[in-house]
Amino acid sequence: MACTISKNAVEKIGSAGVLPVKKRSEENIVLVGCGGQQTQPEGFYDLEIQFFGIQCVVPCLVVPGQRDDLILGSNIIKHLIHELKKNSDYWDIASRPDNKFDGDIQRFLSMFTGVERWKGETVPDKIGTVKLTQAVVLLPEHEHLVWGRLPPNVPMSPGSTVIVEPTNSKAMPRDILVGRLVTPLWGDRWVPMTVVNPTNKVVTLKRNSKMADVFPCIASEDFEIFQGLHVTPVESKPDDSRNSSAVTHIDKNLFNLGLGDIDINWSQISDDCKSKLTQLLADYQDIFSKHPLDCGEAIGYVHRIRLTDDRPFRLPYRRVPPAHYEKLSSH
């Protein structure tokens, strides 16, 4: 959602002598209200606005009939949240429980932190460890939604946002993966978990298995999505002569190292990566066999064959299939 400004606010800014040039969008913009009423902006202004010490230039649509002077859109709110999280005072306020503020400030902080805040005297560092109430069977190479339960003596704030992470307990079942999950805290202490069985066999989780730790979630933020910004990449034609010379140089280096049998040209990587790979092979060339009889040499180590006594022993001839007699006799 974009920022919008009323015509009354535009007149106030104009009377102050700081109104920039009005612009018009090349696209047909239609705004739809909560009741389904549609309206079209008369244009927009690139206004230089300062919020909580953060200064930015914001395109604001002029909406006829708007009562509020300025309505902030989600585009600027996300930017403010991202910038405010760089300030230590933001985290100090966000870490306080909701009962320290009145209702309006609580709703404001919930909007800025993106979570339902913890309700109580203090915010605990950890809520508890989730256990299974019954055995669960995980199919091989599948992702499962598994429900566990917190102990009855843990601090509770139903509806508050919590984060579920794999437990640090040594009793956690092996051969499974527990994903990180942000979810509301249920009043009955049930907690959803994302559990993956990456193996190719069925895994059975026992009853009372410790699966995940639950912590209060102070704030959350979506990944940055650059809406409205589309850049068409320009494909440049590769220089065939340059690529062929680079390939020839790489092959020559491998041949000089005695590693000509290694073919790295089949890989779909850049010439720069191929050069780095060739340099890596050159740095560790001593671990590669140069020819079929290059078995290496163990230097500084004596191998001993320990016998029970000095009596010599003999081994019988190995059995050879009749089809191999002629070939064996030629050697």
Number of C-alpha atoms within 10 A of each C-alpha: 11 15 19 23 23 20 20 17 16 16 12 13 14 12 10 9 9 11 16 13 9 11 13 12 11 6 6 8 13 10 14 11 9 6 6 8 8 10 14 14 19 15 15 21 20 16 16 13 11 11 10 7 9 11 11 15 12 20 18 21 26 23 19 15 10 15 13 12 13 18 16 14 14 12 15 18 17 16 13 18 18 16 12 17 16 10 10 10 11 16 15 9 13 20 17 18 18 23 14 14 12 9 11 9 12 17 15 11 20 18 15 21 21 18 21 24 28 27 17 15 11 14 20 15 10 13 20 20 22 27 22 21 14 12 12 15 12 21 17 14 14 13 17 15 9 16 18 20 21 22 13 10 8 13 15 20 20 15 16 19 22 26 19 24 20 21 17 12 12 8 10 16 15 10 11 18 15 19 14 15 15 18 18 19 22 17 12 11 16 16 22 19 23 18 20 20 21 17 14 10 12 14 18 12 19 15 12 14 18 22 28 29 20 22 19 23 24 23 21 14 13 8 6 9 8 8 7 6 7 7 6 6 6 6 6 6 6 8 8 9 9 11 13 12 11 16 16 11 13 22 19 14 16 20 13 10 15 15 20 14 11 12 11 16 13 6 8 9 10 10 16 10 11 18 17 12 14 19 15 11 17 16 10 9 15 11 9 15 13 16 10 6 7 9 10 11 7 8 6 5 7 6 6 6 4 6 7 5 6 6 6 5 5 5 5 5 6 6 6 9 7 9 8 9 10 9 9 10 7 6 5
